[in-house]
């Protein structure tokens, strides 16, 4: 389980670009970390690395819940922070996204493990002092 350390927003984006090359062409990736840990910053790098959006084009889907990037959408960026119950999440139609040939990045997905696919990757981001981050990547098969 590789662990990386970054010391700035730029380094976190660059790591996301690198990780994008290691991701499968389709699959689910949970971005796990506390509020402000850098989940969206890492998503910016992943989107850039997959060639679907520049970092400036990627923003947190906190209020819209799902952003699509690429044509056809090759990356779905989902944020479940504002949802409280599994029934609310189920109404989003995530199962349909999981079946598409796309990378599905999900922030706060660990709050609803019963709705996540059994085969997925998790990227855990832990904020440290300043802009420093510790980022651990795991593949999960349940």
Chimera marker file (.cmm) of the C-alpha trace (Angstrom):
<marker_set name="trace">
<marker id="1" x="0.000" y="0.000" z="0.000" r="1" g="1" b="0" radius="0.5"/>
<marker id="2" x="1.980" y="3.006" z="-1.251" r="1" g="1" b="0" radius="0.5"/>
<marker id="3" x="2.072" y="6.206" z="0.800" r="1" g="1" b="0" radius="0.5"/>
<marker id="4" x="3.047" y="9.582" z="-0.654" r="1" g="1" b="0" radius="0.5"/>
<marker id="5" x="3.754" y="12.931" z="0.925" r="1" g="1" b="0" radius="0.5"/>
<marker id="6" x="3.092" y="16.295" z="-0.651" r="1" g="1" b="0" radius="0.5"/>
<marker id="7" x="3.978" y="19.754" z="0.641" r="1" g="1" b="0" radius="0.5"/>
<marker id="8" x="1.840" y="22.044" z="-1.529" r="1" g="1" b="0" radius="0.5"/>
<marker id="9" x="-1.330" y="22.195" z="-3.588" r="1" g="1" b="0" radius="0.5"/>
<marker id="10" x="0.805" y="21.951" z="-6.743" r="1" g="1" b="0" radius="0.5"/>
<marker id="11" x="2.489" y="18.778" z="-5.481" r="1" g="1" b="0" radius="0.5"/>
<marker id="12" x="-0.881" y="17.239" z="-4.598" r="1" g="1" b="0" radius="0.5"/>
<marker id="13" x="-2.177" y="17.985" z="-8.117" r="1" g="1" b="0" radius="0.5"/>
<marker id="14" x="1.017" y="16.518" z="-9.622" r="1" g="1" b="0" radius="0.5"/>
<marker id="15" x="0.557" y="13.367" z="-7.510" r="1" g="1" b="0" radius="0.5"/>
<marker id="16" x="-3.033" y="13.107" z="-8.782" r="1" g="1" b="0" radius="0.5"/>
<marker id="17" x="-1.682" y="13.223" z="-12.345" r="1" g="1" b="0" radius="0.5"/>
<marker id="18" x="0.744" y="10.406" z="-11.533" r="1" g="1" b="0" radius="0.5"/>
<marker id="19" x="-1.942" y="8.309" z="-9.836" r="1" g="1" b="0" radius="0.5"/>
<marker id="20" x="-4.251" y="8.790" z="-12.837" r="1" g="1" b="0" radius="0.5"/>
<marker id="21" x="-1.808" y="6.802" z="-14.971" r="1" g="1" b="0" radius="0.5"/>
<marker id="22" x="-2.081" y="3.901" z="-12.512" r="1" g="1" b="0" radius="0.5"/>
<marker id="23" x="-5.893" y="3.842" z="-12.299" r="1" g="1" b="0" radius="0.5"/>
<marker id="24" x="-7.952" y="1.445" z="-14.408" r="1" g="1" b="0" radius="0.5"/>
<marker id="25" x="-9.792" y="3.028" z="-17.347" r="1" g="1" b="0" radius="0.5"/>
<marker id="26" x="-13.006" y="2.510" z="-15.460" r="1" g="1" b="0" radius="0.5"/>
<marker id="27" x="-13.701" y="1.963" z="-11.807" r="1" g="1" b="0" radius="0.5"/>
<marker id="28" x="-14.576" y="3.587" z="-8.527" r="1" g="1" b="0" radius="0.5"/>
<marker id="29" x="-12.113" y="5.511" z="-6.389" r="1" g="1" b="0" radius="0.5"/>
<marker id="30" x="-13.111" y="6.701" z="-2.933" r="1" g="1" b="0" radius="0.5"/>
<marker id="31" x="-11.332" y="9.876" z="-1.850" r="1" g="1" b="0" radius="0.5"/>
<marker id="32" x="-11.236" y="9.612" z="1.933" r="1" g="1" b="0" radius="0.5"/>
<marker id="33" x="-10.212" y="12.383" z="4.309" r="1" g="1" b="0" radius="0.5"/>
<marker id="34" x="-11.469" y="15.016" z="6.694" r="1" g="1" b="0" radius="0.5"/>
<marker id="35" x="-12.966" y="18.288" z="5.551" r="1" g="1" b="0" radius="0.5"/>
<marker id="36" x="-10.204" y="20.342" z="3.935" r="1" g="1" b="0" radius="0.5"/>
<marker id="37" x="-7.839" y="17.371" z="3.600" r="1" g="1" b="0" radius="0.5"/>
<marker id="38" x="-7.312" y="17.942" z="-0.129" r="1" g="1" b="0" radius="0.5"/>
<marker id="39" x="-9.709" y="15.498" z="-1.781" r="1" g="1" b="0" radius="0.5"/>
<marker id="40" x="-10.816" y="17.944" z="-4.480" r="1" g="1" b="0" radius="0.5"/>
<marker id="41" x="-7.225" y="19.076" z="-5.039" r="1" g="1" b="0" radius="0.5"/>
<marker id="42" x="-6.215" y="15.481" z="-5.706" r="1" g="1" b="0" radius="0.5"/>
<marker id="43" x="-9.259" y="15.073" z="-8.000" r="1" g="1" b="0" radius="0.5"/>
<marker id="44" x="-7.983" y="18.064" z="-10.010" r="1" g="1" b="0" radius="0.5"/>
<marker id="45" x="-4.741" y="16.214" z="-10.645" r="1" g="1" b="0" radius="0.5"/>
<marker id="46" x="-6.487" y="12.962" z="-11.527" r="1" g="1" b="0" radius="0.5"/>
<marker id="47" x="-8.744" y="14.754" z="-14.032" r="1" g="1" b="0" radius="0.5"/>
<marker id="48" x="-5.714" y="16.461" z="-15.561" r="1" g="1" b="0" radius="0.5"/>
<marker id="49" x="-3.781" y="13.193" z="-15.687" r="1" g="1" b="0" radius="0.5"/>
<marker id="50" x="-6.674" y="11.485" z="-17.471" r="1" g="1" b="0" radius="0.5"/>
<marker id="51" x="-6.834" y="14.355" z="-19.957" r="1" g="1" b="0" radius="0.5"/>
<marker id="52" x="-10.451" y="15.299" z="-19.224" r="1" g="1" b="0" radius="0.5"/>
<marker id="53" x="-10.094" y="18.712" z="-17.541" r="1" g="1" b="0" radius="0.5"/>
<marker id="54" x="-7.546" y="21.233" z="-16.376" r="1" g="1" b="0" radius="0.5"/>
<marker id="55" x="-7.206" y="21.785" z="-12.622" r="1" g="1" b="0" radius="0.5"/>
<marker id="56" x="-8.948" y="25.150" z="-13.018" r="1" g="1" b="0" radius="0.5"/>
<marker id="57" x="-12.007" y="23.428" z="-14.496" r="1" g="1" b="0" radius="0.5"/>
<marker id="58" x="-12.415" y="20.991" z="-11.588" r="1" g="1" b="0" radius="0.5"/>
<marker id="59" x="-14.333" y="22.143" z="-8.535" r="1" g="1" b="0" radius="0.5"/>
<marker id="60" x="-15.970" y="20.481" z="-5.584" r="1" g="1" b="0" radius="0.5"/>
<marker id="61" x="-19.413" y="19.070" z="-6.399" r="1" g="1" b="0" radius="0.5"/>
<marker id="62" x="-20.589" y="19.719" z="-2.831" r="1" g="1" b="0" radius="0.5"/>
<marker id="63" x="-23.834" y="21.401" z="-3.914" r="1" g="1" b="0" radius="0.5"/>
<marker id="64" x="-24.404" y="19.847" z="-7.358" r="1" g="1" b="0" radius="0.5"/>
<marker id="65" x="-23.364" y="16.404" z="-6.018" r="1" g="1" b="0" radius="0.5"/>
<marker id="66" x="-21.964" y="15.167" z="-9.371" r="1" g="1" b="0" radius="0.5"/>
<marker id="67" x="-19.675" y="16.812" z="-11.933" r="1" g="1" b="0" radius="0.5"/>
<marker id="68" x="-18.880" y="15.214" z="-15.287" r="1" g="1" b="0" radius="0.5"/>
<marker id="69" x="-15.591" y="15.690" z="-17.150" r="1" g="1" b="0" radius="0.5"/>
<marker id="70" x="-14.564" y="14.584" z="-20.639" r="1" g="1" b="0" radius="0.5"/>
<marker id="71" x="-16.542" y="13.714" z="-23.737" r="1" g="1" b="0" radius="0.5"/>
<marker id="72" x="-18.270" y="11.365" z="-23.364" r="1" g="1" b="0" radius="0.5"/>
<marker id="73" x="-17.925" y="11.809" z="-19.617" r="1" g="1" b="0" radius="0.5"/>
<marker id="74" x="-14.884" y="9.798" z="-18.661" r="1" g="1" b="0" radius="0.5"/>
<marker id="75" x="-14.699" y="11.053" z="-15.094" r="1" g="1" b="0" radius="0.5"/>
<marker id="76" x="-17.537" y="11.531" z="-12.664" r="1" g="1" b="0" radius="0.5"/>
<marker id="77" x="-16.662" y="13.476" z="-9.515" r="1" g="1" b="0" radius="0.5"/>
<marker id="78" x="-19.191" y="12.852" z="-6.745" r="1" g="1" b="0" radius="0.5"/>
<marker id="79" x="-19.437" y="14.490" z="-3.319" r="1" g="1" b="0" radius="0.5"/>
<marker id="80" x="-21.690" y="12.864" z="-0.716" r="1" g="1" b="0" radius="0.5"/>
<marker id="81" x="-20.831" y="15.266" z="2.134" r="1" g="1" b="0" radius="0.5"/>
<marker id="82" x="-24.259" y="16.914" z="2.341" r="1" g="1" b="0" radius="0.5"/>
<marker id="83" x="-26.237" y="13.659" z="2.235" r="1" g="1" b="0" radius="0.5"/>
<marker id="84" x="-27.278" y="12.098" z="5.526" r="1" g="1" b="0" radius="0.5"/>
<marker id="85" x="-29.017" y="8.836" z="4.612" r="1" g="1" b="0" radius="0.5"/>
<marker id="86" x="-28.268" y="5.944" z="2.293" r="1" g="1" b="0" radius="0.5"/>
<marker id="87" x="-31.698" y="6.420" z="0.689" r="1" g="1" b="0" radius="0.5"/>
<marker id="88" x="-30.647" y="9.913" z="-0.443" r="1" g="1" b="0" radius="0.5"/>
<marker id="89" x="-27.465" y="8.531" z="-1.982" r="1" g="1" b="0" radius="0.5"/>
<marker id="90" x="-29.353" y="5.684" z="-3.661" r="1" g="1" b="0" radius="0.5"/>
<marker id="91" x="-31.531" y="8.237" z="-5.490" r="1" g="1" b="0" radius="0.5"/>
<marker id="92" x="-28.443" y="9.639" z="-7.253" r="1" g="1" b="0" radius="0.5"/>
<marker id="93" x="-28.204" y="6.585" z="-9.504" r="1" g="1" b="0" radius="0.5"/>
<marker id="94" x="-24.611" y="5.753" z="-8.623" r="1" g="1" b="0" radius="0.5"/>
<marker id="95" x="-25.137" y="2.155" z="-9.781" r="1" g="1" b="0" radius="0.5"/>
<marker id="96" x="-25.577" y="3.498" z="-13.321" r="1" g="1" b="0" radius="0.5"/>
<marker id="97" x="-22.307" y="5.424" z="-13.045" r="1" g="1" b="0" radius="0.5"/>
<marker id="98" x="-20.514" y="2.351" z="-11.713" r="1" g="1" b="0" radius="0.5"/>
<marker id="99" x="-21.535" y="0.442" z="-14.869" r="1" g="1" b="0" radius="0.5"/>
<marker id="100" x="-20.151" y="3.066" z="-17.269" r="1" g="1" b="0" radius="0.5"/>
<marker id="101" x="-16.703" y="3.043" z="-18.807" r="1" g="1" b="0" radius="0.5"/>
<marker id="102" x="-15.486" y="5.892" z="-16.634" r="1" g="1" b="0" radius="0.5"/>
<marker id="103" x="-13.524" y="6.682" z="-13.505" r="1" g="1" b="0" radius="0.5"/>
<marker id="104" x="-15.885" y="7.589" z="-10.669" r="1" g="1" b="0" radius="0.5"/>
<marker id="105" x="-14.211" y="9.676" z="-7.951" r="1" g="1" b="0" radius="0.5"/>
<marker id="106" x="-16.309" y="9.770" z="-4.781" r="1" g="1" b="0" radius="0.5"/>
<marker id="107" x="-15.668" y="12.096" z="-1.868" r="1" g="1" b="0" radius="0.5"/>
<marker id="108" x="-17.195" y="10.954" z="1.440" r="1" g="1" b="0" radius="0.5"/>
<marker id="109" x="-18.192" y="7.566" z="-0.029" r="1" g="1" b="0" radius="0.5"/>
<marker id="110" x="-16.828" y="5.792" z="3.050" r="1" g="1" b="0" radius="0.5"/>
<marker id="111" x="-19.909" y="7.068" z="4.904" r="1" g="1" b="0" radius="0.5"/>
<marker id="112" x="-22.067" y="4.696" z="2.813" r="1" g="1" b="0" radius="0.5"/>
<marker id="113" x="-20.008" y="1.503" z="2.402" r="1" g="1" b="0" radius="0.5"/>
<marker id="114" x="-23.102" y="-0.580" z="1.697" r="1" g="1" b="0" radius="0.5"/>
<marker id="115" x="-23.689" y="1.409" z="-1.517" r="1" g="1" b="0" radius="0.5"/>
<marker id="116" x="-20.124" y="1.203" z="-2.822" r="1" g="1" b="0" radius="0.5"/>
<marker id="117" x="-19.022" y="-1.523" z="-5.226" r="1" g="1" b="0" radius="0.5"/>
<marker id="118" x="-17.026" y="-4.370" z="-3.698" r="1" g="1" b="0" radius="0.5"/>
<marker id="119" x="-14.116" y="-3.764" z="-6.072" r="1" g="1" b="0" radius="0.5"/>
<marker id="120" x="-12.750" y="-0.245" z="-5.734" r="1" g="1" b="0" radius="0.5"/>
<marker id="121" x="-9.709" y="1.806" z="-4.882" r="1" g="1" b="0" radius="0.5"/>
<marker id="122" x="-9.393" y="4.096" z="-1.902" r="1" g="1" b="0" radius="0.5"/>
<marker id="123" x="-7.108" y="7.072" z="-1.610" r="1" g="1" b="0" radius="0.5"/>
<marker id="124" x="-6.815" y="8.269" z="1.975" r="1" g="1" b="0" radius="0.5"/>
<marker id="125" x="-5.644" y="11.840" z="2.461" r="1" g="1" b="0" radius="0.5"/>
<marker id="126" x="-4.489" y="13.108" z="5.803" r="1" g="1" b="0" radius="0.5"/>
<marker id="127" x="-3.724" y="16.786" z="6.248" r="1" g="1" b="0" radius="0.5"/>
<marker id="128" x="-0.685" y="17.723" z="8.271" r="1" g="1" b="0" radius="0.5"/>
<marker id="129" x="0.816" y="21.106" z="9.074" r="1" g="1" b="0" radius="0.5"/>
<marker id="130" x="0.236" y="23.795" z="6.421" r="1" g="1" b="0" radius="0.5"/>
<marker id="131" x="-0.290" y="22.339" z="2.949" r="1" g="1" b="0" radius="0.5"/>
<marker id="132" x="1.428" y="19.047" z="3.777" r="1" g="1" b="0" radius="0.5"/>
<marker id="133" x="-0.506" y="15.877" z="3.036" r="1" g="1" b="0" radius="0.5"/>
<marker id="134" x="0.029" y="12.159" z="3.541" r="1" g="1" b="0" radius="0.5"/>
<marker id="135" x="-1.738" y="10.154" z="0.849" r="1" g="1" b="0" radius="0.5"/>
<marker id="136" x="-2.194" y="6.378" z="0.921" r="1" g="1" b="0" radius="0.5"/>
<marker id="137" x="-3.569" y="4.318" z="-1.970" r="1" g="1" b="0" radius="0.5"/>
<marker id="138" x="-5.260" y="0.938" z="-1.491" r="1" g="1" b="0" radius="0.5"/>
<marker id="139" x="-7.272" y="-1.402" z="-3.679" r="1" g="1" b="0" radius="0.5"/>
<marker id="140" x="-10.238" y="-3.018" z="-2.007" r="1" g="1" b="0" radius="0.5"/>
<marker id="141" x="-11.983" y="-6.239" z="-2.957" r="1" g="1" b="0" radius="0.5"/>
<marker id="142" x="-14.744" y="-7.315" z="-0.601" r="1" g="1" b="0" radius="0.5"/>
<link id1="1" id2="2" r="1" g="1" b="0" radius="0.2"/>
<link id1="2" id2="3" r="1" g="1" b="0" radius="0.2"/>
<link id1="3" id2="4" r="1" g="1" b="0" radius="0.2"/>
<link id1="4" id2="5" r="1" g="1" b="0" radius="0.2"/>
<link id1="5" id2="6" r="1" g="1" b="0" radius="0.2"/>
<link id1="6" id2="7" r="1" g="1" b="0" radius="0.2"/>
<link id1="7" id2="8" r="1" g="1" b="0" radius="0.2"/>
<link id1="8" id2="9" r="1" g="1" b="0" radius="0.2"/>
<link id1="9" id2="10" r="1" g="1" b="0" radius="0.2"/>
<link id1="10" id2="11" r="1" g="1" b="0" radius="0.2"/>
<link id1="11" id2="12" r="1" g="1" b="0" radius="0.2"/>
<link id1="12" id2="13" r="1" g="1" b="0" radius="0.2"/>
<link id1="13" id2="14" r="1" g="1" b="0" radius="0.2"/>
<link id1="14" id2="15" r="1" g="1" b="0" radius="0.2"/>
<link id1="15" id2="16" r="1" g="1" b="0" radius="0.2"/>
<link id1="16" id2="17" r="1" g="1" b="0" radius="0.2"/>
<link id1="17" id2="18" r="1" g="1" b="0" radius="0.2"/>
<link id1="18" id2="19" r="1" g="1" b="0" radius="0.2"/>
<link id1="19" id2="20" r="1" g="1" b="0" radius="0.2"/>
<link id1="20" id2="21" r="1" g="1" b="0" radius="0.2"/>
<link id1="21" id2="22" r="1" g="1" b="0" radius="0.2"/>
<link id1="22" id2="23" r="1" g="1" b="0" radius="0.2"/>
<link id1="23" id2="24" r="1" g="1" b="0" radius="0.2"/>
<link id1="24" id2="25" r="1" g="1" b="0" radius="0.2"/>
<link id1="25" id2="26" r="1" g="1" b="0" radius="0.2"/>
<link id1="26" id2="27" r="1" g="1" b="0" radius="0.2"/>
<link id1="27" id2="28" r="1" g="1" b="0" radius="0.2"/>
<link id1="28" id2="29" r="1" g="1" b="0" radius="0.2"/>
<link id1="29" id2="30" r="1" g="1" b="0" radius="0.2"/>
<link id1="30" id2="31" r="1" g="1" b="0" radius="0.2"/>
<link id1="31" id2="32" r="1" g="1" b="0" radius="0.2"/>
<link id1="32" id2="33" r="1" g="1" b="0" radius="0.2"/>
<link id1="33" id2="34" r="1" g="1" b="0" radius="0.2"/>
<link id1="34" id2="35" r="1" g="1" b="0" radius="0.2"/>
<link id1="35" id2="36" r="1" g="1" b="0" radius="0.2"/>
<link id1="36" id2="37" r="1" g="1" b="0" radius="0.2"/>
<link id1="37" id2="38" r="1" g="1" b="0" radius="0.2"/>
<link id1="38" id2="39" r="1" g="1" b="0" radius="0.2"/>
<link id1="39" id2="40" r="1" g="1" b="0" radius="0.2"/>
<link id1="40" id2="41" r="1" g="1" b="0" radius="0.2"/>
<link id1="41" id2="42" r="1" g="1" b="0" radius="0.2"/>
<link id1="42" id2="43" r="1" g="1" b="0" radius="0.2"/>
<link id1="43" id2="44" r="1" g="1" b="0" radius="0.2"/>
<link id1="44" id2="45" r="1" g="1" b="0" radius="0.2"/>
<link id1="45" id2="46" r="1" g="1" b="0" radius="0.2"/>
<link id1="46" id2="47" r="1" g="1" b="0" radius="0.2"/>
<link id1="47" id2="48" r="1" g="1" b="0" radius="0.2"/>
<link id1="48" id2="49" r="1" g="1" b="0" radius="0.2"/>
<link id1="49" id2="50" r="1" g="1" b="0" radius="0.2"/>
<link id1="50" id2="51" r="1" g="1" b="0" radius="0.2"/>
<link id1="51" id2="52" r="1" g="1" b="0" radius="0.2"/>
<link id1="52" id2="53" r="1" g="1" b="0" radius="0.2"/>
<link id1="53" id2="54" r="1" g="1" b="0" radius="0.2"/>
<link id1="54" id2="55" r="1" g="1" b="0" radius="0.2"/>
<link id1="55" id2="56" r="1" g="1" b="0" radius="0.2"/>
<link id1="56" id2="57" r="1" g="1" b="0" radius="0.2"/>
<link id1="57" id2="58" r="1" g="1" b="0" radius="0.2"/>
<link id1="58" id2="59" r="1" g="1" b="0" radius="0.2"/>
<link id1="59" id2="60" r="1" g="1" b="0" radius="0.2"/>
<link id1="60" id2="61" r="1" g="1" b="0" radius="0.2"/>
<link id1="61" id2="62" r="1" g="1" b="0" radius="0.2"/>
<link id1="62" id2="63" r="1" g="1" b="0" radius="0.2"/>
<link id1="63" id2="64" r="1" g="1" b="0" radius="0.2"/>
<link id1="64" id2="65" r="1" g="1" b="0" radius="0.2"/>
<link id1="65" id2="66" r="1" g="1" b="0" radius="0.2"/>
<link id1="66" id2="67" r="1" g="1" b="0" radius="0.2"/>
<link id1="67" id2="68" r="1" g="1" b="0" radius="0.2"/>
<link id1="68" id2="69" r="1" g="1" b="0" radius="0.2"/>
<link id1="69" id2="70" r="1" g="1" b="0" radius="0.2"/>
<link id1="70" id2="71" r="1" g="1" b="0" radius="0.2"/>
<link id1="71" id2="72" r="1" g="1" b="0" radius="0.2"/>
<link id1="72" id2="73" r="1" g="1" b="0" radius="0.2"/>
<link id1="73" id2="74" r="1" g="1" b="0" radius="0.2"/>
<link id1="74" id2="75" r="1" g="1" b="0" radius="0.2"/>
<link id1="75" id2="76" r="1" g="1" b="0" radius="0.2"/>
<link id1="76" id2="77" r="1" g="1" b="0" radius="0.2"/>
<link id1="77" id2="78" r="1" g="1" b="0" radius="0.2"/>
<link id1="78" id2="79" r="1" g="1" b="0" radius="0.2"/>
<link id1="79" id2="80" r="1" g="1" b="0" radius="0.2"/>
<link id1="80" id2="81" r="1" g="1" b="0" radius="0.2"/>
<link id1="81" id2="82" r="1" g="1" b="0" radius="0.2"/>
<link id1="82" id2="83" r="1" g="1" b="0" radius="0.2"/>
<link id1="83" id2="84" r="1" g="1" b="0" radius="0.2"/>
<link id1="84" id2="85" r="1" g="1" b="0" radius="0.2"/>
<link id1="85" id2="86" r="1" g="1" b="0" radius="0.2"/>
<link id1="86" id2="87" r="1" g="1" b="0" radius="0.2"/>
<link id1="87" id2="88" r="1" g="1" b="0" radius="0.2"/>
<link id1="88" id2="89" r="1" g="1" b="0" radius="0.2"/>
<link id1="89" id2="90" r="1" g="1" b="0" radius="0.2"/>
<link id1="90" id2="91" r="1" g="1" b="0" radius="0.2"/>
<link id1="91" id2="92" r="1" g="1" b="0" radius="0.2"/>
<link id1="92" id2="93" r="1" g="1" b="0" radius="0.2"/>
<link id1="93" id2="94" r="1" g="1" b="0" radius="0.2"/>
<link id1="94" id2="95" r="1" g="1" b="0" radius="0.2"/>
<link id1="95" id2="96" r="1" g="1" b="0" radius="0.2"/>
<link id1="96" id2="97" r="1" g="1" b="0" radius="0.2"/>
<link id1="97" id2="98" r="1" g="1" b="0" radius="0.2"/>
<link id1="98" id2="99" r="1" g="1" b="0" radius="0.2"/>
<link id1="99" id2="100" r="1" g="1" b="0" radius="0.2"/>
<link id1="100" id2="101" r="1" g="1" b="0" radius="0.2"/>
<link id1="101" id2="102" r="1" g="1" b="0" radius="0.2"/>
<link id1="102" id2="103" r="1" g="1" b="0" radius="0.2"/>
<link id1="103" id2="104" r="1" g="1" b="0" radius="0.2"/>
<link id1="104" id2="105" r="1" g="1" b="0" radius="0.2"/>
<link id1="105" id2="106" r="1" g="1" b="0" radius="0.2"/>
<link id1="106" id2="107" r="1" g="1" b="0" radius="0.2"/>
<link id1="107" id2="108" r="1" g="1" b="0" radius="0.2"/>
<link id1="108" id2="109" r="1" g="1" b="0" radius="0.2"/>
<link id1="109" id2="110" r="1" g="1" b="0" radius="0.2"/>
<link id1="110" id2="111" r="1" g="1" b="0" radius="0.2"/>
<link id1="111" id2="112" r="1" g="1" b="0" radius="0.2"/>
<link id1="112" id2="113" r="1" g="1" b="0" radius="0.2"/>
<link id1="113" id2="114" r="1" g="1" b="0" radius="0.2"/>
<link id1="114" id2="115" r="1" g="1" b="0" radius="0.2"/>
<link id1="115" id2="116" r="1" g="1" b="0" radius="0.2"/>
<link id1="116" id2="117" r="1" g="1" b="0" radius="0.2"/>
<link id1="117" id2="118" r="1" g="1" b="0" radius="0.2"/>
<link id1="118" id2="119" r="1" g="1" b="0" radius="0.2"/>
<link id1="119" id2="120" r="1" g="1" b="0" radius="0.2"/>
<link id1="120" id2="121" r="1" g="1" b="0" radius="0.2"/>
<link id1="121" id2="122" r="1" g="1" b="0" radius="0.2"/>
<link id1="122" id2="123" r="1" g="1" b="0" radius="0.2"/>
<link id1="123" id2="124" r="1" g="1" b="0" radius="0.2"/>
<link id1="124" id2="125" r="1" g="1" b="0" radius="0.2"/>
<link id1="125" id2="126" r="1" g="1" b="0" radius="0.2"/>
<link id1="126" id2="127" r="1" g="1" b="0" radius="0.2"/>
<link id1="127" id2="128" r="1" g="1" b="0" radius="0.2"/>
<link id1="128" id2="129" r="1" g="1" b="0" radius="0.2"/>
<link id1="129" id2="130" r="1" g="1" b="0" radius="0.2"/>
<link id1="130" id2="131" r="1" g="1" b="0" radius="0.2"/>
<link id1="131" id2="132" r="1" g="1" b="0" radius="0.2"/>
<link id1="132" id2="133" r="1" g="1" b="0" radius="0.2"/>
<link id1="133" id2="134" r="1" g="1" b="0" radius="0.2"/>
<link id1="134" id2="135" r="1" g="1" b="0" radius="0.2"/>
<link id1="135" id2="136" r="1" g="1" b="0" radius="0.2"/>
<link id1="136" id2="137" r="1" g="1" b="0" radius="0.2"/>
<link id1="137" id2="138" r="1" g="1" b="0" radius="0.2"/>
<link id1="138" id2="139" r="1" g="1" b="0" radius="0.2"/>
<link id1="139" id2="140" r="1" g="1" b="0" radius="0.2"/>
<link id1="140" id2="141" r="1" g="1" b="0" radius="0.2"/>
<link id1="141" id2="142" r="1" g="1" b="0" radius="0.2"/>
</marker_set>
